[in-house]
């Protein structure tokens, strides 16, 4: 085992880890060492080929097939240089003040978070796309919303030089999406921060001064995408004055659990939340230009009122087929009509409940337990009804509705949507559902009895240890957490800087 030493060790390179890495550049100028470890690979630009076959195994945990313990829901999260910022669509909304207030975390101020998030809005080129970048799928969504009485809003997205490839979820092949892999990490490395990829932290523990991380650096295999690690493959022991965990909701929680921190912090892994969602499609009589232009430009926000959101989307034939519920012609007919499909992503907000938690198995691998509550099922039904009305308002001939029996709805049945689409029709394991925006597990709060960290991400009882990712959320956020995570990570980094007398 090889020994390494650093002043600050950052585990993870996504929205949290990349932000912390860049903010800690002043330490490097003082001659201190900041080290970032990323489990996934660093890809060269030409390796982003846009293939739904090639890219998921490289960029996602379990090839985008990570399942909850009962197999009823797929959880999507990135594993690469840049984390999940490489594979999400770039939607960038400010922290919702109403939700931050409901968290009631001492010392966490919504105004402060918004100011920090606004800085990253500017730094990561967040803006509204011009009309020429809006494709027909998005125009149909707006048309359908007007007909159905919903208010469509345009997403601000973090892109620069977008060429409209619509391949955001498998890594932008044009380098347009401004994730941490394009902005914060390159800046940090230019400022002297060390980034090591293919490095898995298996365990952390308290040292005489600071923390000790046990790390495995993987070798590359023949034909594997991505550059070799910056370090020689093998086992490492890293001594650090400060450790910042930014491996995401599942990654950070699992690392603390397999390291035994739950003996003093019983809330580790508790409070897991996400946004359960499924792809809805409506078949039109003519082909739709869905695979040209930015895929996710508009949304309907009913989160505060009814707990659901609808977003425009574009998914590949395989992913679309996988997400259609049912068998036989109810599925094959829509797959065959793929060029004519309008797509909407129905997404609902859940709440932290005791049943939903992160654990680790005997090998230390994360296991996520998730129960679909009555409220979540009802919100899925409400979202599906709204989407169906939008589809038909836009001129769709028929709609695939997972919570309808049978799942195919025609225009003649639009008046019966409330009766046909029911939350009780949701069957875990048979209704295809996935989730993004994984949150919770290391929630902020008052003390070790009700939380894992304070409002600055400091782990209770371990002054050398901090968390800087979506696991900090005490309860669900109603939106994409990208800018909220960056704002919280900015606070975490500020706290580390203050430890060294830098304000």
Buried (B, 14 or more C-beta within 10 A) or exposed (E): EEEBEBBBBBBBBBBBBBBBBBBBBBBBEEEBBBBBBBBBBBBEEEBBBBEBEBBBBBBBBBEBBBBBEEEBBBBBBBBBBBBBBBBBBBBBBBBBEEBBEEBEBEEBEBEBBBEBBBEBBEBBBBBEBEEEBBBBBBBBBBBBBBBBEBEBBBBBBBBBEBBBBBBBBBBBBBBBBBBBBBBBBBBBBEBBBBBBBBBBBEBBEBBEEBBBBBBBBBEBEEEEBBBBBBBEEEEBBBBBBBBBBBBBBBBBBBBBBBBEBBEEBEBBBBBBBBBBBBBBBBBBEEEBBBBBBBBBBBBBBBBEEBBBBBBBBBBBEEBBBBBBBBEEEBBEBBBEBBEBBBBBBBBBBBEBBEEBBBBBEEEEEBBBBBBBBEBBBBBBBBBBBBBBBBBBBBBBBBBBBBBBEEBBBEEEBBEEBEEBBBBEBBEBEEBBBBBBBBBBBBBBBEEBEBBBBBBBBBBBEBEBBBBBBBBBBBBBBBBBBBBBBBBBBBBBBBBBBEBBEEE
